[in-house]
Amino acid sequence: MQRRHFAQIETLEVRLANEALQLRKEAQGTPHGIERERLMRRARQAETGSHVSKWLSSPGLRPPK
């Protein structure tokens, strides 16, 4: 069996940021409770992943001055 390969149109950072926005919108329509907290946690994780990926792919990591 061969694995399928998909060409990604958007960068990882953009996909994670879009997922975070979608999760936050979904959480707004959910009543307070465990499910809403789970959605908010996933949104924060996606945002953090987006920032880390952007930072790691930056042209040069400079040491602090």
N, C-alpha and C positions, 0 to 999 in steps of 0.2 A: 504494500500500500504506500502511495506517495503522499507527502504532506502538501497541503495547499498553501500557496504563498500569495499574499495580498499586498499590493502596492499601497502604501498609506499616502493619502492626499495631503493631510494636515500633519504638522509636527506633533510629537508627543506632548509638548507643552500646551499646545492649543487644544488637543483632545482632552487632556486632563482638566484644563480650565473650563471647557464647555461642560464636562461631566460635573464639575463642582457647581456650576450655575444651575444645571438641571436638578441636581440633588437638593440645592437650597430652595428652588421653586417648589419641588415636591414636598419638602419639609414644611414650607409655609402653609400648605393645605392640609397638613396632618395635625390632629389634636396633640396637645402636650402629652408626652409620655415616652415610653421606651423606643417606639418606632421612630418618632421624631428625632430623638437623641442619636439613634443609629444613623439616620440619614445625614444629620449635621456632622457626625464624626467622619463619615465617608467623604463628605464635601471637604472638610478640613484636610483629610489625608490626600485627596486629589490635588488640592491647592498646594500643599507642601511638596508633593511629588513634582508638580509643575515647576515650582521655584527651584528645587534641587536639580532637576534636569536642565533647566536654563542655566543655572550657576555652573554645573559641570561642563556644559558645552560652550561656555564663554571662551573667547579667544585667548585670554591669559589670566590666570589666577595670580594676583599680585599680593605679596606679603604686606601686612600693615606697616605704615610709616611711623 
